[in-house]
Amino acid sequence: MPSYKLTYFDARGLGEAARLLFHLADVPFEDFRVSHDDGSWLKIKDSTPFGQTPVLYVDGQAIPQSAAINRYLAKKFGYAGKTAEEQAWADAIVDQFKDFFYVAMRPLIVAIRGGESEEAIAKIRKEVFLPGRDTYFKILNDILEKSKSGFLVGDGLTYADLSVADNLTTLEKNGLANLAEHPKLAALREKVYTQEKLKAWIASRPDTQF
């Protein structure tokens, strides 16, 4: 079996779907966490592809970019979709999630964590985040409305469900969404988090804000 090392910040963020895939597959991996605060990230940044995290090392060979990592692991472990068409849809949903994350969600988080004025934060929330979130949620709800399984793609769990479910947790933990108002999304997260092979990890993983 290959040796795996996942390098990412001490957060769930764009690294958590990969961690969930490893736990689903019962495959051991090194969960190597770095931080801006202690300088551990800056020490290795220049040696990583693109100078970014997450990075997955497979027998020492690096694979960069979260979506590429998650597709690789999902295909290897059987969570990419059962047909070529399901795989394409799982990829499309993850692309949609990343669009929302970078275009709508990240600007707000950066403003909040960067100490921007309340006026500036309110402007970003109203003009950028909320329209983006509402569009994102509508897309997800429309997909789930047609789903017979409660999953986003086909009749089984895919890495798209993992990416979306953990993003929903981040939104809720930061007061950016109330899942009680979105029962289909809440039900999706519940289906993901109650997978037998994920329960122990969900209960014991570091409780991070993002």
C-alpha positions as CSV (number, residue, x, y, z in Angstrom):
1,M,0.0,0.0,0.0
2,P,1.3,3.5,-0.8
3,S,2.2,5.9,2.0
4,Y,0.1,9.0,2.2
5,K,0.8,12.4,3.8
6,L,-1.8,15.2,3.6
7,T,-0.3,18.7,4.3
8,Y,-2.9,21.3,5.1
9,F,-3.6,24.0,7.7
10,D,-4.9,23.2,11.1
11,A,-8.5,23.6,9.9
12,R,-11.1,21.6,8.0
13,G,-11.4,24.0,5.0
14,L,-10.3,22.5,1.7
15,G,-8.5,19.6,3.3
16,E,-11.3,18.0,5.2
17,A,-12.9,16.1,2.2
18,A,-9.6,14.3,1.7
19,R,-9.4,13.3,5.4
20,L,-13.0,12.0,5.2
21,L,-12.1,9.9,2.1
22,F,-9.2,8.3,4.0
23,H,-11.4,7.5,6.9
24,L,-14.2,6.1,4.7
25,A,-11.7,3.8,3.0
26,D,-9.9,2.8,6.2
27,V,-6.6,3.9,4.7
28,P,-4.0,5.2,7.1
29,F,-2.4,8.6,6.3
30,E,-0.3,11.3,8.0
31,D,-2.4,14.3,8.8
32,F,0.3,16.9,8.7
33,R,-1.0,20.3,9.9
34,V,0.7,23.6,9.5
35,S,0.0,27.1,10.8
36,H,0.7,30.7,10.0
37,D,0.9,31.5,13.7
38,D,3.9,29.3,14.5
39,G,5.6,29.8,11.2
40,S,5.4,26.1,10.2
41,W,3.6,27.0,7.0
42,L,6.2,29.5,5.8
43,K,9.0,27.0,6.4
44,I,7.6,24.7,3.8
45,K,5.7,27.0,1.5
46,D,8.4,27.4,-1.1
47,S,8.9,23.7,-1.4
48,T,5.2,22.9,-2.2
49,P,3.8,22.9,-5.7
50,F,2.3,26.3,-6.5
51,G,3.2,27.5,-3.0
52,Q,-0.2,26.3,-1.7
53,T,-2.0,23.8,0.4
54,P,-3.5,21.2,0.5
55,V,-0.8,18.9,-0.9
56,L,-1.1,15.2,-0.9
57,Y,2.2,13.2,-1.0
58,V,1.9,9.7,-2.3
59,D,5.1,7.8,-1.7
60,G,6.7,11.2,-1.5
61,Q,5.3,12.4,-4.8
62,A,3.3,15.6,-4.5
63,I,-0.3,16.2,-5.8
64,P,-1.5,19.8,-5.4
65,Q,-4.9,21.4,-5.5
66,S,-7.8,20.2,-3.4
67,A,-10.1,19.2,-6.2
68,A,-7.4,17.2,-7.9
69,I,-6.5,15.5,-4.6
70,N,-10.1,14.7,-3.8
71,R,-10.8,13.3,-7.4
72,Y,-7.7,11.2,-7.1
73,L,-8.7,9.7,-3.8
74,A,-12.4,9.4,-4.7
75,K,-11.5,7.4,-7.8
76,K,-9.0,5.3,-5.9
77,F,-11.4,4.5,-3.0
78,G,-14.7,4.2,-5.0
79,Y,-16.4,7.5,-4.1
80,A,-16.1,9.3,-7.5
81,G,-19.4,8.1,-9.0
82,K,-20.4,4.8,-10.5
83,T,-20.5,5.9,-14.1
84,A,-18.7,8.4,-16.3
85,E,-21.7,10.6,-16.2
86,E,-22.0,10.4,-12.4
87,Q,-18.3,11.2,-12.1
88,A,-18.8,14.3,-14.3
89,W,-21.6,15.5,-12.1
90,A,-19.7,15.0,-8.9
91,D,-16.8,17.0,-10.5
92,A,-19.3,19.7,-11.6
93,I,-20.8,20.0,-8.1
94,V,-17.3,20.3,-6.5
95,D,-16.4,23.0,-9.1
96,Q,-19.6,24.8,-8.1
97,F,-18.6,24.6,-4.4
98,K,-15.2,26.0,-5.2
99,D,-16.7,28.8,-7.2
100,F,-18.8,29.7,-4.2
101,F,-15.9,29.3,-1.8
102,Y,-13.5,31.6,-3.7
103,V,-15.9,34.1,-5.2
104,A,-18.5,34.7,-2.3
105,M,-17.3,33.1,0.9
106,R,-13.6,33.7,1.0
107,P,-13.8,37.5,0.6
108,L,-16.1,37.8,3.6
109,I,-13.9,35.6,5.8
110,V,-10.8,37.5,4.7
111,A,-12.5,40.8,5.6
112,I,-13.6,39.5,9.0
113,R,-10.3,37.9,10.0
114,G,-8.4,40.9,8.6
115,G,-10.1,43.3,10.9
116,E,-12.0,45.3,8.2
117,S,-14.5,47.9,9.4
118,E,-18.0,46.8,10.2
119,E,-19.2,48.9,7.3
120,A,-16.9,47.2,4.9
121,I,-17.8,43.7,6.2
122,A,-21.5,44.5,5.9
123,K,-21.1,45.7,2.3
124,I,-19.3,42.5,1.4
125,R,-21.9,40.3,3.2
126,K,-24.8,42.1,1.4
127,E,-23.3,42.5,-2.1
128,V,-21.1,39.5,-2.5
129,F,-21.6,36.8,0.1
130,L,-25.4,36.6,0.5
131,P,-26.2,36.6,-3.3
132,G,-23.5,33.9,-3.8
133,R,-24.7,31.8,-0.9
134,D,-28.3,32.0,-2.0
135,T,-27.4,31.0,-5.6
136,Y,-25.3,28.1,-4.3
137,F,-28.0,26.8,-2.0
138,K,-30.6,27.0,-4.7
139,I,-28.4,24.9,-7.0
140,L,-27.9,22.3,-4.3
141,N,-31.6,22.3,-3.3
142,D,-32.7,21.8,-6.9
143,I,-30.3,18.8,-7.2
144,L,-31.6,17.3,-4.0
145,E,-35.2,17.9,-5.0
146,K,-34.7,15.5,-7.8
147,S,-32.6,13.0,-5.9
148,K,-34.2,9.7,-4.9
149,S,-31.3,8.8,-2.6
150,G,-30.8,12.0,-0.7
151,F,-27.2,12.2,-2.1
152,L,-26.1,14.8,-4.6
153,V,-25.2,12.2,-7.3
154,G,-26.8,8.9,-8.1
155,D,-27.7,6.5,-5.3
156,G,-24.5,6.6,-3.2
157,L,-22.0,8.7,-1.4
158,T,-19.5,10.7,-3.5
159,Y,-16.8,13.2,-2.8
160,A,-19.2,15.9,-3.8
161,D,-21.3,15.1,-0.8
162,L,-18.3,15.2,1.5
163,S,-17.1,18.6,0.2
164,V,-20.6,20.2,0.4
165,A,-21.4,18.7,3.9
166,D,-18.3,20.0,5.5
167,N,-18.7,23.4,3.9
168,L,-22.2,23.6,5.4
169,T,-20.7,23.0,8.8
170,T,-18.3,25.9,8.3
171,L,-21.1,28.2,7.2
172,E,-23.2,27.2,10.3
173,K,-20.3,27.4,12.8
174,N,-19.6,31.0,11.6
175,G,-23.2,32.2,11.6
176,L,-23.3,32.4,7.8
177,A,-26.2,29.9,7.4
178,N,-29.0,28.4,9.4
179,L,-29.5,24.8,8.3
180,A,-32.9,24.7,10.1
181,E,-34.1,26.8,7.2
182,H,-32.7,24.4,4.6
183,P,-33.9,20.9,5.6
184,K,-32.7,19.1,2.5
185,L,-29.2,20.5,3.0
186,A,-29.3,19.5,6.7
187,A,-30.5,16.0,5.7
188,L,-27.6,15.7,3.3
189,R,-25.1,16.6,6.0
190,E,-26.7,14.2,8.4
191,K,-26.4,11.3,5.8
192,V,-22.7,12.1,5.4
193,Y,-21.8,12.5,9.1
194,T,-23.6,9.4,10.2
195,Q,-21.7,7.1,7.8
196,E,-20.5,4.3,10.1
197,K,-16.8,4.8,9.1
198,L,-17.0,8.5,9.7
199,K,-18.6,8.7,13.1
200,A,-15.5,8.3,15.2
201,W,-13.5,10.8,13.2
202,I,-16.4,13.4,13.3
203,A,-16.6,13.0,17.0
204,S,-12.9,13.3,17.7
205,R,-11.5,15.6,15.1
206,P,-10.1,19.0,16.1
207,D,-12.9,21.5,16.6
208,T,-11.8,24.3,14.3
209,Q,-13.8,27.3,13.2
210,F,-13.1,26.8,9.5
